Amino acid sequence: MPERPPPSFRPGRDSVLEWLDFITVGLAAFFAAGLTMYSGFGLGTLMLPVFALFFPVEMAVVATALVHGANNLFKVTLLGRQADREVVLKFGLAAVLGSIGGALLLGWLALSDVQMNIAVNDAVVSRVTPVKLMIGSLMIGFALFELLPAFRKLEFERRYLPLGGILSGFFGGLSGHQGALRSAFLAKSGLSTGQFVGSNAVIGFLVDLTRISVYVAIFAGVGRKIDELAAWPLVIVGSLAAFFGVLTGKRFLHKVTMRSVQTLVGVLLFGVGIALVAGVL
């Protein structure tokens, strides 16, 4: 079963459907960036299943990283000066190292020729590649992280910051799911709201910059260039929408409860994760 082509290359698609693609990505990025402004996570976990509807899963991770990185850079310009230097050094440097390992693993899985066939009555109904199986499994795991109360309340002491950096960076490089773990480790670090948001933004941007560089190097090395995949229009729309979401969240939504956001993200992650593992997407 060949990978589906990007939106602008799909035969028979009309302009209405293409506009719906842009609207879907734009609205998802706007609301995710706005509602998660003060949580430190949510944009990447929500945008990955959205982009997975349009691109092969490994390219969905890259597209999400580009939007996530642009959004974090924007937040750094707004709140980066409030970041706690000690936290950024202890957590951020470890996260950068972890993200390299995760991104390399994603590249290895994406370039693997291995695949599993799912058959019914000897008829192949879907094919699952290693990268789909890995990303789908991680999405299901992080869906439980968002949905189960015991995981929502998970927090760690400040002395575990380097360990948290390695773990969140690794999963950030592998699937983009870095924010929830990072927030859990930073929640008990004695940071003010401004320091928490600023530190989250700086660390997230460092991880995004690192993993994007690794992705580009890996895919360029085998002749696969991001600019040939028609992903840029949706990435640009998602980035701009996220900018406006951040501005809106900064002004109006800092008192919004995150429970409904976590539930929405968790349901989407679980649904798309199951679809990836089953070979439907």
C-alpha positions in Angstrom: 0.0 0.0 0.0 1.9 3.1 -1.1 2.0 6.2 1.1 -0.6 8.8 0.2 0.8 11.9 -1.6 0.6 15.3 0.0 -2.6 17.4 -0.4 -1.6 19.4 -3.4 -0.5 16.2 -5.3 -3.6 14.2 -4.7 -5.4 13.6 -8.0 -9.0 14.7 -8.3 -9.0 17.0 -5.3 -10.8 20.2 -5.8 -10.1 23.6 -4.3 -12.8 23.3 -1.6 -11.1 20.2 -0.2 -7.7 21.9 -0.2 -9.1 24.9 1.6 -10.6 22.5 4.2 -7.1 21.1 4.7 -5.8 24.6 5.5 -8.8 25.4 7.7 -8.3 22.2 9.7 -4.6 22.8 10.3 -5.1 26.5 11.0 -7.9 26.0 13.6 -6.1 23.2 15.3 -2.9 25.2 15.6 -4.7 28.4 16.8 -6.7 26.7 19.5 -3.8 24.4 20.6 -1.3 27.3 20.9 -3.8 29.5 22.7 -5.2 27.0 25.1 -1.8 25.5 26.0 0.0 28.8 26.4 0.4 28.3 30.2 0.6 24.6 30.3 3.9 24.2 28.4 2.5 21.4 26.3 -0.3 20.5 23.9 0.6 22.1 20.5 2.9 19.3 19.3 0.7 16.5 20.7 -2.4 18.0 19.0 -0.7 18.9 15.7 0.9 15.5 15.1 -2.3 13.6 14.6 -3.7 16.5 12.5 -0.6 16.4 10.2 -0.7 12.6 10.1 -4.0 12.9 8.3 -2.2 14.6 5.4 1.4 13.2 5.3 3.3 10.0 5.9 3.9 9.8 9.7 7.6 10.6 9.7 6.9 13.7 7.6 4.0 14.6 9.9 6.6 14.6 12.8 8.8 16.9 10.7 5.9 19.3 9.8 4.9 19.3 13.5 8.4 20.1 14.5 8.6 23.1 12.2 5.3 24.6 13.5 6.3 23.8 17.1 9.7 25.3 16.6 8.3 28.5 15.0 5.8 28.8 17.9 8.5 28.3 20.5 10.7 30.9 18.9 7.8 33.3 19.0 7.2 32.6 22.7 10.9 33.0 23.4 10.8 36.6 22.0 7.8 37.3 24.2 8.8 35.6 27.5 12.3 34.1 27.0 13.9 36.8 29.3 11.9 35.3 32.2 13.5 31.8 31.8 15.4 30.4 34.7 19.0 30.0 33.6 19.8 27.1 36.0 16.8 25.1 34.8 17.6 25.8 31.1 21.1 24.6 31.6 20.4 21.5 33.7 17.3 20.4 31.8 17.8 22.0 28.4 21.3 20.6 27.6 20.2 17.1 28.6 17.1 17.5 26.5 19.2 18.5 23.4 21.3 15.4 23.8 18.2 13.2 24.2 16.6 14.7 21.2 19.5 13.7 19.0 19.1 10.1 19.9 15.3 10.2 19.4 15.6 11.9 16.0 18.2 9.4 14.8 15.9 6.5 15.9 13.0 8.1 13.9 15.2 8.4 10.8 16.3 4.8 11.1 12.8 3.6 11.5 11.5 5.8 8.6 14.1 4.4 6.2 13.6 0.8 7.2 12.2 -1.5 4.5 10.6 -3.8 7.0 6.8 -3.9 7.1 4.1 -6.1 8.6 1.0 -7.1 6.6 -2.4 -7.3 8.4 -4.6 -9.9 6.6 -8.2 -11.0 6.8 -9.0 -14.3 5.1 -5.6 -14.2 3.4 -6.4 -10.8 1.9 -4.0 -8.0 3.0 -6.1 -5.2 4.4 -3.3 -2.9 5.6 0.5 -2.7 6.0 2.3 -1.4 9.1 5.8 0.0 8.9 8.1 0.2 11.9 7.8 4.0 12.2 4.0 3.8 12.2 4.1 1.1 14.8 6.5 3.1 17.0 4.8 6.4 16.6 1.3 4.9 17.0 2.3 3.1 20.2 3.9 6.3 21.6 0.7 8.2 20.8 -1.4 5.7 22.6 1.0 5.9 25.6 0.9 9.7 25.7 -2.9 9.6 25.3 -3.1 7.7 28.6 -0.7 10.3 30.0 -3.2 13.0 29.1 -6.4 11.1 30.1 -5.6 9.2 33.3 -5.8 11.3 36.5 -2.8 9.6 38.1 -0.5 10.6 35.2 -2.0 14.1 34.9 -0.8 14.8 38.5 2.6 13.3 38.0 5.4 15.6 39.2 9.1 15.2 39.9 11.6 16.8 42.3 14.1 19.4 41.0 17.1 17.0 41.4 15.7 14.9 38.6 15.9 17.7 36.0 18.8 16.2 34.0 16.9 12.8 33.8 13.8 14.7 32.8 15.7 16.5 30.1 17.1 13.2 28.6 13.6 11.5 28.6 11.6 14.4 27.3 14.2 15.3 24.7 14.4 11.7 23.5 10.6 11.4 23.0 10.6 14.9 21.5 13.1 13.8 18.9 11.3 10.5 18.2 7.7 11.6 18.0 7.5 15.2 19.1 5.9 14.4 22.5 8.1 16.3 24.7 6.0 18.9 26.5 4.0 16.8 28.9 7.0 15.1 30.4 8.9 18.4 30.5 6.1 20.2 32.3 5.9 17.3 34.8 9.6 17.7 35.7 9.5 21.5 35.8 6.3 21.8 37.8 8.0 21.4 41.2 11.1 23.4 40.4 10.0 26.5 42.3 9.4 28.6 39.2 7.0 31.4 38.9 4.4 31.4 36.1 6.6 33.6 34.0 9.7 31.6 34.6 7.8 28.3 33.9 6.5 29.5 30.6 9.8 31.2 29.6 11.9 28.2 30.5 9.5 25.8 28.7 9.7 28.0 25.6 13.5 28.2 25.6 14.0 24.5 26.2 11.4 23.5 23.7 13.0 25.7 21.0 16.4 24.2 21.7 15.0 20.7 21.3 13.1 21.7 18.1 16.1 23.3 16.5 18.2 20.2 17.3 15.7 17.6 16.0 14.8 19.6 12.9 18.5 19.8 12.0 18.9 16.0 12.5 15.7 15.3 10.4 17.0 17.5 7.6 20.4 15.9 7.6 19.0 12.3 7.6 16.4 12.8 4.9 18.7 14.9 2.7 21.3 12.2 3.0 19.0 9.7 1.3 17.7 12.2 -1.3 14.4 13.1 0.5 14.0 16.8 0.8 11.3 18.4 2.9 10.6 21.1 0.3 9.7 18.5 -2.2 6.8 17.1 -0.2 4.4 20.0 -0.6 4.2 20.4 3.2 5.3 24.0 3.4 1.9 25.6 2.7 0.2 23.8 5.6 3.3 24.3 7.8 3.2 28.1 7.2 -0.6 28.2 7.8 -0.1 26.2 11.0 2.8 28.5 12.2 0.9 31.7 11.6 -2.2 30.4 13.2 -0.1 29.3 16.2 1.3 32.8 16.5 -2.2 34.3 16.8 -3.1 31.6 19.2 -0.2 32.5 21.5 -1.1 36.2 21.4 -4.7 35.3 22.2 -3.7 33.0 25.0 -1.3 35.6 26.5 -4.1 38.1 26.6 -7.3 36.2 27.4 -6.8 32.6 28.3 -4.3 32.4 31.2 -7.1 31.3 33.6 -8.5 28.5 31.4 -8.5 25.0 33.0 -6.4 22.5 31.1 -8.6 19.4 31.8 -10.8 19.8 28.7 -7.7 20.5 26.6 -5.9 17.4 28.0 -9.0 15.3 27.3 -9.3 16.5 23.7 -5.6 15.9 23.0 -5.7 12.5 24.7 -8.7 11.3 22.6 -7.1 12.5 19.3 -3.8 10.9 20.2 -5.5 7.6 21.1 -7.6 7.5 18.0 -4.8 8.3 15.5 -2.4 6.0 17.4 -4.8 3.1 17.0 -5.2 3.9 13.3 -1.4 4.0 12.8 -0.8 0.7 14.6 -3.6 -0.9 12.6 -2.2 0.4 9.3 -5.3 2.5 8.6 -3.3 5.7 8.3 
